[in-house]
Amino acid sequence: MTLNVARLIFTMRLLHWPDGTRVRVFVLPDADPLHQEFAKRSLDLYPRQLRRVWDRHLFSGAGAIPVEVSSVEEMLRRVAETPGAVGYLPDGLARGEVRVVNVQ
């Protein structure tokens, strides 16, 4: 996945996959170290920048916001059981029920 597509997904600007399935975004809390690492390393954004975008969507009523999960285990479970879902996990944690996509 390109950096641009990943940013569109996690800033809630890409709402449907090419097959028409709705994109469902799952994230960890802002203070979680994995969330901070993902935002900085994979999206080249600060977590506060993501929060600002999401808050703007929420308060304007103009768009969707991601679903916040409380743990990596919940992230794995929710992404595995939700059609069109995307999230992030530590390296090596993904199992057969989810597909790993790298951001380049």
C-alpha positions as CSV (number, residue, x, y, z in Angstrom):
1,M,0.0,0.0,0.0
2,T,1.4,3.4,-0.8
3,L,1.9,6.1,1.8
4,N,-0.8,8.2,0.2
5,V,-3.4,5.5,0.3
6,A,-2.6,4.7,3.9
7,R,-3.0,8.3,4.8
8,L,-6.3,8.5,3.0
9,I,-7.6,5.5,4.9
10,F,-6.4,6.6,8.4
11,T,-7.6,10.2,7.9
12,M,-11.0,8.8,6.9
13,R,-10.9,10.2,3.4
14,L,-11.0,6.9,1.6
15,L,-14.3,5.4,2.6
16,H,-14.7,2.4,0.3
17,W,-12.4,-0.3,-1.1
18,P,-12.2,-0.7,-4.9
19,D,-14.8,-3.5,-4.7
20,G,-17.3,-1.2,-2.9
21,T,-16.8,-2.6,0.6
22,R,-16.9,0.1,3.3
23,V,-13.5,0.7,4.9
24,R,-13.6,0.2,8.7
25,V,-10.6,1.7,10.5
26,F,-9.6,0.5,14.0
27,V,-7.0,2.3,16.1
28,L,-5.5,2.1,19.5
29,P,-5.7,5.1,22.0
30,D,-3.6,8.1,21.2
31,A,-1.3,7.5,24.1
32,D,-0.5,3.9,23.2
33,P,3.1,3.5,22.1
34,L,2.1,1.3,19.1
35,H,-0.3,4.0,17.9
36,Q,2.4,6.6,18.1
37,E,4.9,4.5,16.3
38,F,2.5,3.6,13.6
39,A,1.4,7.2,13.0
40,K,5.0,8.5,12.9
41,R,6.7,5.6,11.0
42,S,4.0,4.3,8.7
43,L,2.0,7.5,8.0
44,D,4.7,10.1,8.6
45,L,2.2,12.0,10.8
46,Y,2.2,12.9,14.4
47,P,-0.6,11.3,16.4
48,R,-2.0,14.7,17.3
49,Q,-2.4,15.5,13.5
50,L,-4.5,12.4,13.2
51,R,-6.6,13.3,16.2
52,R,-7.1,16.8,14.8
53,V,-8.5,15.4,11.5
54,W,-10.7,12.9,13.4
55,D,-12.0,15.6,15.7
56,R,-12.8,17.8,12.8
57,H,-14.8,15.0,11.2
58,L,-16.6,14.3,14.5
59,F,-17.5,17.8,15.4
60,S,-18.5,18.9,11.9
61,G,-20.7,15.8,11.4
62,A,-19.1,15.6,7.9
63,G,-17.4,12.2,8.2
64,A,-16.6,9.0,9.9
65,I,-14.1,8.5,12.6
66,P,-12.1,5.3,13.5
67,V,-13.2,2.8,16.1
68,E,-10.9,2.9,19.1
69,V,-10.0,-0.5,20.6
70,S,-8.4,-1.0,23.9
71,S,-5.7,-3.6,23.1
72,V,-3.7,-5.2,20.4
73,E,-5.7,-8.4,21.0
74,E,-8.9,-6.6,20.4
75,M,-7.5,-5.0,17.3
76,L,-6.6,-8.4,15.9
77,R,-10.0,-9.8,16.7
78,R,-12.0,-6.8,15.4
79,V,-10.0,-6.6,12.1
80,A,-10.3,-10.4,11.6
81,E,-14.1,-10.4,12.0
82,T,-15.1,-7.1,10.3
83,P,-15.3,-7.1,6.5
84,G,-13.3,-4.2,5.0
85,A,-11.4,-3.6,8.3
86,V,-7.9,-2.2,8.6
87,G,-5.8,-1.6,11.6
88,Y,-2.2,-2.1,12.7
89,L,-0.3,-4.7,14.8
90,P,3.2,-5.2,16.1
91,D,5.5,-7.0,13.7
92,G,4.9,-10.8,13.7
93,L,1.6,-10.7,15.6
94,A,-0.7,-11.1,12.5
95,R,-2.2,-14.6,12.1
96,G,-4.0,-16.4,9.3
97,E,-7.2,-14.6,9.8
98,V,-5.8,-11.2,8.8
99,R,-3.7,-10.1,5.8
100,V,-0.5,-8.1,6.3
101,V,-0.1,-5.0,4.2
102,N,3.0,-2.9,4.3
103,V,3.0,0.8,3.8
104,Q,5.7,2.0,1.3
